[in-house]
Amino acid sequence: MHKNWSSSAAIVLIAALLIVQLFIPALQAQNISESDVPGLLERAEELKQSADEPAARELYEQVIEYDTLNFEALWNLSLLYSKEGHRLEDQNEMESYYRDAKELAETAVEYYPDESESHYVYAVAVGRLSDISTPRERIRASEEIKESVERALELNPGHAGAWHLLGIWHSRAANLTRAERWAANLLFGGAPEGASNDEAENNLKKAIELDPDNILFHVDLARFYITVGRYDEAGDILELTINLEPSEMDDPDLLGEAKELLDDL
């Protein structure tokens, strides 16, 4: 009888502990005060800079639970969701992250339309969603992405990420796949207007000029050169890239890709 009671009590205790653990994040968010927010944002930025994006996301999520319109938390969390979704293999999970990223970005654009980051993270989220969409949907999203990233650059001409994204837009729009070109001709009477390989190159180089240690920017410039058959220039960029120091969460994988591309060349 004593053993049975002890066993039942242990089960109840374990269940209680599990319930408490499930509600800890919510309780923490409820216990946040206005004076805690600046410290949480500062710590989240430190974690992001040290490439600990999962820990940074948790802090931004806490801020959003307390203050749904906090600008710093909105745009940073949107960008981190887009980046995390891109790392996933399951398309349903990927899409879920991208849609959350877009929802946060939409809120940022609505309440902070004069902030470049609002339009930048919106363009990133829409772009990521278009990556896993049909050619028809990608073409439809193309103009929206361009308009958003150009608005970001109007507000902040020194935004390296926006120059990079605009370069990617030009590279993709000027070098559509056969299926994308068919969809563009059928739905819109042709490829997106203004797309140019010259602009792709110039914009990607501008991004590197503004952020010369960014490994992604270098790899994407090399990818562009490979796409247009300029292999010597791709090799030069990759030689430079593999000597850069990783600083972001995805950099080790990008450096591995750079080495593979260089070997293939």
SULQUIVEN-V92621 format. One line per field, one symbol per residue. phi: phi as a letter, one per 30 degrees, with the letter a starting at -180 (. if undefined). Layout:
# SULQUIVEN-V92621
phi: ???
This chain:
# SULQUIVEN-V92621
phi: .ddddddddddddddddddeddceedddddddcedddedddddddddddcicdeddedddddddddbdcddedddddeddddddedddcddddeddddddddddddddddcbdccddedddddddddddddccdeddddddedddddddddddddbdcdeddddddddedddddbddeddddddddcbikdedidadddeddddddddedbdcddeedddddedddecicddddddddedddcdddbceddeddddddddddddd
